[in-house]
Amino acid sequence: MTTIILSAKTKVPQPLPDSVTRTSLLSKFMEKSHKKLTVLRAPAGYGKTTLISHWLQHVQHEQIAYLSIDSSDNDSSRFWRYVIHAVANACQLDIDEALAPLLHASDSATNDFLIESFIHEISLTNKPLHIVLDDYHLIENAVIHQMMTKLIEQSPEYVHVYISTRTEIDLPIANWRAKQWVHELNTSHLRFTPQEVQQFYTLKNLPLPNQAQLNFISDKTEGWIAGLQLASLTPHHEYPMEWETASRSAIFNFLVQEIMVPLPSSTQEFLLRTSLINELEPSICNHLTNRTDSYQLLEQLEEKGYFIVRLQSNNPVFRYHHLFAEALRAELRRRLTADEVKGFIQETVIVLYERGDFTAAIDLSLQYELYDLAESWINKHLVSFITSGRTATFLRWLQHLRSHHYTVSYEFLVIGLIASMSSLDIETANSLMQELETRQITDQWMEKEEHAAIILLYEHAKAMAIVSAGGDLQIAKAIVEKQLNKKIIPSRWDNVHMHFNIFEYKLLRTSISSKGKLPPWEDGLAIAEIFRQPFYETRGIGAYSYGASAESLYERNLLDYAKAELDIAMQRGHEMQDPGLFIPMYLLQAKMYLIENKTTSALALLTQAKTVVTEKHWLASLSIMQAACHIANGDIISAEKGLDAVKSNQPFWMLVHARLLLAKQQAESALAILIQTKTKALQEMQIATIIEATVLEAVCHKRLGDTATALSTLQEALKAAAPHYYIRTFLDEKEIYPLLNKVRQIHNNDESLRSSIPTHYLDHFQIIEPQAHPLLTPREKEVYDLLADGITNREIAKQLYLSEGTVRVYLTSIYSKIGVDSRAKAILLKYR
């Protein structure tokens, strides 16, 4: 289901011509423009949006991205789709198209990648960017808060975020305050001063009260701008002596009695009958009120200032002021009986549903406890919501129904379990599984034939949960075998292809592969056996089992077996049109070509792969691998050019960039990048990345001449790798072969090392020391050995008591004799 982008939500608001310009506050905006964030926090009616709109006029020639938030935006996919769309329009870039594929997943790794990619795209503009989020208090989704935190903290210095809210928000404001990142305006700042109250009356062309009356109005309203607006609309606005301190009931009564009741009865009926909908689209209003002139009436009410805001000029859409809408709804309940209200609400939601606004219809149904209707609509569109990445919306609805003790279907619970597992929401997944098991005890639902299809899904979900968590595979296998022996009942989920990889360059980094925790060989066979049963043949997990197996077999140095699995995974990935499967296989095939010194074949393969994908992040992964091939071939210029074109802080880019720096003899810079990459991988428990980064870290220490640290670092990598039998990551780095031999020598005499690195594992690294070319003279061999250790010309000269010029002469001779034309190629050749 595609999210429809309403342009009204991203339209920058224009201040009303008769609104008060708050010069002193605008000057604060100017003074604090270097801050990362401006927060305006105050109750409704304090002019937060108007103040921001005035400020945006001051920076109207800069990039401005605006979003008016409503409660439906609590879906992370929907929220970020709007934010990214607004920024794309502001920057006139295709950011929204480039990042669209990442919005369909909800796991934490993808969320991080989405925000990091978004920040990277923003950084390409290198121009001031103002991102405005109006009514942020409506956001309750913790995932959105986490992602927003990262956006604010890591955005470039020329990005300024503005948040308006009625309440405290779940962002680390206190930490940012301590870092002097935030500019805050609260109720005390936003209250009208007596001078601004006077200016308000002047701009409204209202009789100007005397000073005593002005002071009284200021005291009673406490500078509440909406209160002044309310008072100004009363017949005796200049004498609001009975205007009391705002409270909800008083405000509602005032709005109804002073604003609505004086209107014609037909207009009152219109207001009441349209009060439930958030966006007043004229044709929907006509349908609800049996009128034909809703647009004209809305326009008249807006012109007269009756708490109606125009959201869109073309194909006009309006909304009521939030307080006015709440007052109208309260009046609706007062005038009608409970049954009449329920019938009216039901009519409204059905109109919204028939107009295609399924989300608004379901939200409103849940809000007014029309649970049966909401459940029927959720059920009808459930597959579309799940396949379009709207799992957060579904889980929100499911949680609402459960929290109100509505007995939801078993299918809802099972699909909710699968959705929460895919987004790594373990708490929700456990809660749903517990409810399913409890209802089995009370209802015996798994014994009933009508639930056969959903029981099958549930049992397979449990098996997947065990595998993903690294649990007892025999239990998972037993669960699957038990279900496979039963008759398979067709269901609407049979042809739903779940994407298990949205952006990772390795399947081993995905949650379904336990983030690189390779199981023992026998367990790996058990997993393959589980997910290659006929039941999984048409499902994504079956295809993914081949891809994950190919990567695992490669790491175990079983290259022929890996190639066979890779071919099947590649074919299945293309059949399913799933780049999350076939792109990692292209990258793996390119690595296998490099082992065979077929750099040209690897580059050609990657170039071909670029013709079958359009998503920016997959193209970037292919470009990064091409850069790795250029490095292996000694083509530093092409590698650097390729990496610069797709620069990011993703681990794949960082690791290849570290290799580039090593090739450029910049070991210290490479080391800094690797430590950063490993730190992040440790936080995320990404085993494959931890091992690769640590191996390269050992290379850096070796290049820097610190052999002791290089050895201890390599031992650290081996200790991390041994439980999961990573082999190829070490063998692919020929520069560490001498270190591996030294570790083996130490291992023979070190009991503690033998206990942490098994001998049978270390036996895979019985490596013959590389030899220099036989045509080299003894002196040239000395120079070549030092060169291979990554030592600079100056250091070689110092150690051998030569001049740098003499070292350069030796290197020219060495290159000629061994048939290379660069330092990098000479080093690579020595370790082949």
BELKA-V799037 format. One record per helix or strand of 2 or more residues. SS is the DSSP state (@ for helix, = for strand). FROM is the first residue (numbers start at 1). TO is the last residue. If there is no record, write none. Layout:
SS;FROM;TO  SS;FROM;TO
//
This chain:
@;7;10  @;23;31  =;37;41  @;48;58  =;63;68  @;71;74  @;76;91  @;95;104  @;108;123  =;129;134  @;136;138  @;142;154  =;159;165  @;173;178  =;182;185  @;187;190  @;194;203  @;211;221  @;225;232  @;237;239  @;248;260  @;265;273  =;280;281  @;282;289  @;294;303  =;308;312  =;317;320  @;322;335  @;338;354  @;358;367  @;371;387  @;391;403  @;410;422  @;426;443  @;445;447  @;449;468  @;473;484  @;507;509  @;511;516  @;521;531  @;534;536  @;540;555  @;559;575  @;579;595  @;599;609  @;616;632  @;636;645  @;651;663  @;667;684  @;687;703  @;707;722  @;728;731  @;734;748  @;751;756  @;759;765  @;778;788  @;793;800  @;804;818  @;823;830
//
